[in-house]
C-alpha cells in the first residue's frame, strides 16, 4: 500500500514539474497536473492541499538533492580550488542534463516572489535551508580572493551557482540548452579570482 502512495506522489510531482515548465506557476492549474499525471484532482489535493504546497514540495525535494551533493563534494576535500572545480562540474552536468528542471524552478521562484502569501512560503523554505546549513557550519570555509581579501565560502559558492543558473536560464528562455563552454568560462572566472 505504501508503494502506491509514493508512486502517486511522485507522479503528481513529475506532472507538476512538466506543467510548471510549460507554463508559469500562476498559469498552471491543478487540472493541467491532473491531466498529465492521470490522477484525479481530489487525490492531488489530498497529497498537496494547494498549488503552492505542491510547488514548494517540488522545490524542496530538488534543492535538498542539489545541496546534498554539494555538501558531499565539500566534505571530500579541503582544497578550495578542487571544491570549486568539482561543484561547478557537477552543476554544469546537472544543467546540461536537466535544463528544463532549472527553468521550472526559476519560473516557480519568480512567480512566487510576486505574491505575498507565496513569498512567505518561499522565505520559510529558504530559512529552513539556512538553519540546516548553520547547524552544519560554514562547510565551504573562507575563500581568499586574488586581491588578498577573504570572503565567506558560502557567499562565494552561491555566487557561482547564481552565475551558472543565469546563463542556463538565458539559454533556455531562447529554447536552447546552455553552452557548456559558457558555463566552463564562468568556472574559470571564479577559479582565477582565488589564490
C-alpha positions as CSV (number, residue, x, y, z in Angstrom):
1,X,0.0,0.0,0.0
2,X,2.8,2.4,0.8
3,X,4.3,1.9,-2.6
4,X,1.1,3.2,-4.2
5,X,1.3,6.3,-2.1
6,X,4.9,7.0,-3.1
7,X,4.1,6.4,-6.7
8,X,1.1,8.7,-6.7
9,X,3.1,11.5,-5.0
10,X,5.9,11.0,-7.4
11,X,3.6,11.0,-10.4
12,X,2.0,14.2,-9.2
13,X,5.4,15.9,-8.7
14,X,6.6,14.8,-12.1
15,X,3.5,16.1,-13.8
16,X,3.7,19.4,-11.9
17,X,7.3,19.8,-13.0
18,X,6.2,19.3,-16.6
19,X,3.3,21.7,-16.3
20,X,5.4,24.4,-14.5
21,X,8.0,24.2,-17.2
22,X,5.4,24.6,-20.0
23,X,3.5,27.4,-18.2
24,X,4.3,29.8,-15.4
25,X,3.3,28.8,-11.9
26,X,0.2,31.0,-11.9
27,X,-0.9,29.9,-15.4
28,X,-0.6,26.3,-14.4
29,X,-3.7,24.7,-13.0
30,X,-4.4,21.6,-10.9
31,X,-6.5,20.4,-13.9
32,X,-3.3,20.5,-16.0
33,X,-1.5,18.5,-13.4
34,X,-4.3,16.0,-13.1
35,X,-4.5,15.5,-16.9
36,X,-0.7,14.9,-17.2
37,X,-0.4,12.7,-14.1
38,X,-3.6,10.7,-14.8
39,X,-4.5,11.3,-11.2
40,X,-7.9,12.8,-10.2
41,X,-7.8,16.3,-8.8
42,X,-9.3,15.4,-5.4
43,X,-6.4,12.9,-5.0
44,X,-3.9,15.6,-5.8
45,X,-5.5,17.9,-3.2
46,X,-5.3,15.0,-0.7
47,X,-1.5,14.9,-1.1
48,X,-1.0,18.7,-1.8
49,X,-3.6,21.0,-0.3
50,X,-2.7,23.8,-2.6
51,X,-0.6,24.5,-5.7
52,X,1.8,26.5,-3.5
53,X,2.3,23.4,-1.3
54,X,2.9,21.3,-4.5
55,X,5.4,23.7,-5.9
56,X,7.1,24.1,-2.6
57,X,7.5,20.4,-2.2
58,X,8.9,20.1,-5.7
59,X,11.5,22.8,-5.0
60,X,12.4,21.4,-1.6
61,X,13.0,17.9,-2.8
62,X,15.2,19.0,-5.7
63,X,17.1,21.6,-3.7
64,X,17.8,19.1,-1.0
65,X,19.3,16.8,-3.6
66,X,21.5,19.6,-5.0
67,X,22.7,20.8,-1.7
68,X,23.2,17.2,-0.5
69,X,25.6,16.6,-3.4
70,X,27.4,19.9,-2.9
71,X,27.9,19.0,0.8
72,X,29.2,15.6,-0.2
73,X,31.7,17.3,-2.5
74,X,32.8,19.8,0.1
75,X,33.4,17.0,2.7
76,X,35.7,15.1,0.3
77,X,38.4,17.7,0.1
78,X,39.8,20.7,1.9
79,X,41.3,22.2,-1.2
80,X,39.2,25.2,-2.2
81,X,40.1,25.0,-5.9
82,X,39.2,21.3,-6.1
83,X,35.9,22.0,-4.4
84,X,35.1,24.8,-6.9
85,X,36.1,22.6,-9.8
86,X,34.0,19.6,-8.6
87,X,31.0,21.7,-7.6
88,X,30.9,23.6,-10.9
89,X,31.4,20.4,-12.9
90,X,28.6,18.8,-11.0
91,X,26.4,21.8,-11.6
92,X,27.3,22.1,-15.3
93,X,26.5,18.4,-15.8
94,X,23.2,18.9,-13.9
95,X,22.3,21.9,-16.0
96,X,23.1,20.1,-19.2
97,X,21.0,17.1,-18.3
98,X,18.2,18.9,-16.6
99,X,17.9,22.4,-18.0
100,X,14.1,22.1,-18.1
101,X,14.1,21.4,-14.4
102,X,16.1,24.5,-13.7
103,X,13.8,26.7,-15.8
104,X,10.9,25.2,-13.9
105,X,12.5,26.1,-10.5
106,X,13.3,29.6,-11.7
107,X,9.8,30.1,-13.0
108,X,8.2,28.9,-9.8
109,X,10.6,31.1,-7.7
110,X,10.0,34.1,-9.9
111,X,6.2,33.8,-9.7
112,X,6.3,33.1,-6.0
113,X,8.1,36.4,-5.4
114,X,5.2,38.3,-6.9
115,X,2.6,37.2,-4.4
116,X,2.8,38.0,-0.7
117,X,1.4,34.6,0.5
118,X,3.8,32.6,-1.6
119,X,6.7,35.0,-0.8
120,X,6.2,34.0,2.9
121,X,6.2,30.3,1.9
122,X,9.5,30.7,0.0
123,X,11.1,32.7,2.8
124,X,10.2,29.8,5.2
125,X,11.7,27.3,2.8
126,X,15.0,29.2,2.5
127,X,15.1,30.0,6.2
128,X,14.8,26.2,6.8
129,X,17.7,25.6,4.4
130,X,19.8,28.3,6.1
131,X,19.1,26.8,9.5
132,X,20.2,23.4,8.3
133,X,23.3,24.9,6.9
134,X,24.1,26.9,10.0
135,X,23.9,23.7,12.1
136,X,26.4,22.0,9.8
137,X,28.6,25.1,10.0
138,X,30.3,27.0,7.2
139,X,31.2,23.9,5.2
140,X,32.9,25.9,2.5
141,X,35.1,27.9,4.8
142,X,36.6,31.2,3.8
143,X,37.9,31.9,0.3
144,X,40.9,34.1,-0.2
145,X,40.5,36.1,-3.4
146,X,43.4,37.0,-5.6
147,X,43.1,40.6,-4.2
148,X,44.0,39.1,-0.8
149,X,40.6,39.8,0.6
150,X,38.8,36.8,2.4
151,X,35.1,36.2,1.8
152,X,32.6,33.7,3.1
153,X,32.9,30.5,1.1
154,X,29.1,30.2,1.2
155,X,28.7,33.6,-0.5
156,X,31.3,32.6,-3.0
157,X,29.5,29.3,-3.7
158,X,26.1,30.9,-4.0
159,X,27.7,33.4,-6.5
160,X,29.0,30.6,-8.6
161,X,25.6,28.8,-8.6
162,X,23.7,32.0,-9.4
163,X,26.0,32.8,-12.3
164,X,25.7,29.4,-13.8
165,X,22.0,29.4,-13.3
166,X,21.6,32.8,-15.0
167,X,23.5,31.6,-18.1
168,X,21.3,28.4,-18.2
169,X,18.1,30.5,-17.8
170,X,19.1,32.9,-20.6
171,X,19.8,30.0,-23.0
172,X,16.6,28.1,-22.0
173,X,14.5,31.2,-22.4
174,X,15.7,31.2,-26.1
175,X,14.8,27.5,-26.4
176,X,18.4,26.3,-26.3
177,X,20.4,24.3,-23.9
178,X,23.2,26.2,-22.1
179,X,26.5,26.1,-23.9
180,X,28.9,24.0,-21.9
181,X,31.8,26.3,-22.9
182,X,30.0,29.4,-21.5
183,X,29.4,27.5,-18.2
184,X,33.1,26.4,-18.1
185,X,34.1,30.1,-18.7
186,X,32.2,31.0,-15.6
187,X,34.0,28.3,-13.6
188,X,37.4,29.6,-14.9
189,X,36.5,33.2,-13.9
190,X,35.8,32.0,-10.4
191,X,38.9,29.9,-10.3
192,X,41.0,32.8,-11.5
193,X,39.6,35.0,-8.8
194,X,41.0,33.0,-5.9
195,X,44.5,32.4,-4.6
